[in-house]
């Protein structure tokens, strides 16, 4: 296993692990990016029912995470406690992902469409739980040092957003090009049912490929642990572990911070799709630029979060990220709702495609929002790894998957709440399901909600970040005691 001279894992070792988050990104962000508009505009579900189908599945996913964490920590196999679940869960996620974008289109009854969409969402989320909880815990074990945790998590979320760019932002140009209908009218590609089939098959293959690379690249960590004793696999043992994590004050500060930050991401991510289509009226090329720009900003921030941590430590780095995000979101509100600029203003041609200064400004400000968010996600992940290490030293019990699972439980619970809120917001704004045109009032309302909801919630997340007490100095002293 290649090591750097400092004894830390090489960048290649880290990226072999990090590609596994690409598979998760394609699945999760594919659902996040397109599921709501697919269910409402392609399948014709009412926004409230569409958001319910997604939010119930996310909440189910959140509930199963702690259970999966306990199971993984107490698994004993020839291939260790993590890799069997990563491989099986990853491949199941790919197959079910393809099914979600194809099977409901074969149905005509709204009730059946809702039921099938809900069931497939539940199955996808279960497969992702089997995959992601052991995968996250594996990362805690690959890089156990304070700053190297931030480095690994930064690389992981860099891959996450790079894949989101390639298979999310580029999806607008690869799979959702505008087409001319029989009446000679240009139809947005996201409103054409057949486009989702090609996307589903392409992304399903990509998911399986990345899962395979991750499992093979980290095979040295798949150590036979069959001789290790199992401390307890009963329901009581699970509850003892779970409740002890929820009583950990250090963990609660991180959980609260990341839960609210995730809620802010969800509110922005879901409502922005409607803003792209109806308020800004972006072409496929403009959607790729704006959507992809946000993803690349997130990826760049994640890759460089370790530098920010080295200079300022983790808590100050988090406040820098919050400040960037709030500036980006509220600036969008000031520019486009405050009347400083109109959608499509000052048009010009870029690479032979229609473009505008308004699109450029929108993209740059949204990059500021998502760049700030890109600092927060790997920071929170590295913080909970620190907390898990402190707990292990204090109690003598390995609970990496337990802490990872409760961490993802909080994120997914926030995502479930956020998705349900988004459905209500879309309906409250006046967006009509299946309609290619919306009223001016509805279009303006959804834009306002997009620009203001995320910044408000992410500011509240800063309160929990403020309460997080662990610093670099404390962790270095702790690690020295651990080595001794």
PyMOL commands that set and color helices and strands:
alter all, ss='L'
color gray80, all
select helices_A, chain A and resi 11-42+47-73+83-100+103-106+110-142+146-169+171-174+189-191+195-217+219-221+235-246+249-279+284-303+305-312+314-337+357-395+400-429+440-466+472-483
alter helices_A, ss='H'
color red, helices_A
select strands_A, chain A and resi 179-180+186-187+347-350+353-356
alter strands_A, ss='S'
color yellow, strands_A
deselect
rebuild
show_as cartoon
